[in-house]
Amino acid sequence: MSSSIQRKRIRKSPADRRVEIVDAAAAVALTEGLECITLRRIGEQLDVRPGLISHYFPAAEDLVAEAFGTAASVELDALLPADRPDGTPTQHLARFFAHAMGEAYDDISRLWINARHLSRYRPLLRDRVGEQEAAWRGRLEGLVREGVERGEFRTDDPYVTSIQILVVLDGLGAHANTDTDNRPPAVTRMAVTTAERELGLPSGTLIRPGDEPGASPAGAPRSPGADDRPAAE
């Protein structure tokens, strides 16, 4: 009698399979670039036929847009959760900067550079970039408004202040592909300095103890597909 036992193949639900495909594509986007997302490449990643991928995403462009949206959303939820745990707006904003200034944030910075460049030629991706920009802006603005309401922040226009902070972060992120080892701490801290100035906070308020400019904070966000990362939805 043969001792080998044939495993029963478990069929995944359409919803679970779609999440698996998008999650794999988001991981490829973060590590290799959006240009590397093809039906064949994701099929190889999941060890399935490209035809299965095309069943859920007939065009690679659809998957590229979905992958970017998923990766950006996961990172946003890690940096600025919609349902924040206990803590003050000042503490939550300091946590945001501690994560966004570290090396762990470089992958998502590169992804934004990649997406904005490609979106010039890809309408679906351009729409998704716009949606994510609005989501990040809205999440940060909500935190700033809460801080103003509690008397922690002072700004006449939380919307404009949020854009100023994100523009500085985007500017710093634009150099994620170049050597940042010799970047002066004053430059690394530009987003924090901008936030403290625009929110009427004393210098150093948004730097948590132990967080050095440019350092990778413990527990910083990681790319989709990591063991401790929530699954894409």
C-alpha positions, 0 to 999 in steps of 0.5 A: 500500500502506498504511504503517500497521501494526496492532499486535497486542494482547497478552493479559495472563495472569489473574495479571498482569491482577489485579496490574495492577488491584490496583496501580492501585486502590492508587495511587488509594487513596493519592492520592484515597482508598478511597471513589474506588475503583469498578469504573468508576474503575479501568477508566478508570485502565487504559483498559479496560471496567468489566466486565473489572474486575468479572470479577476483583472482582465487588464493589467492596468486594473491590477496596477491601480488596485495594487497602488491603492491597497499599498497606499491605504495600508500605509495610511492606516498604519501611520494615521489610523482612522480609529486611533487608540488612546492618546492626544492629537499631539502624541498621534502626530508625533507618532506619525512623524516618527514613522514617516521620517524613518527608512521604513517609509522609503519604500512607500515614498518610492511607490508614490514617486513611481505612481505619480510618474506613471499616472501621467499616461495611465488614467486608472492609476491617475484616478487612484492617485487622486483618491489616495492623495485626498484620503491622506489629506483628509486623515491628517486634516482630521487629526489637526482639527481635533488638535485645534478643538482640544486647544493643543494646536493653533491654526486658522486653516487646518486644511492648508496646514495639512497640505503644507505638511504633506508637501514637505513630506512629499518633497523629502520622499522625492529623494528616497531613490538617492543617497540620504545618508549625508542629509543634515538632520535639519533637512530630515526634520523639515516636515516636523519643523513645518508642523510645529511652526504652523501649529504653534508648537514649541520646537521639539514637541513632535519629536518623541523621546528616543526618535532620532531624525532619519532613524527607523522607529521600532514597529514602523510600517512594513509592506503588504505581505509581511507577517504582521501586516493586516490583509488588504481588503 
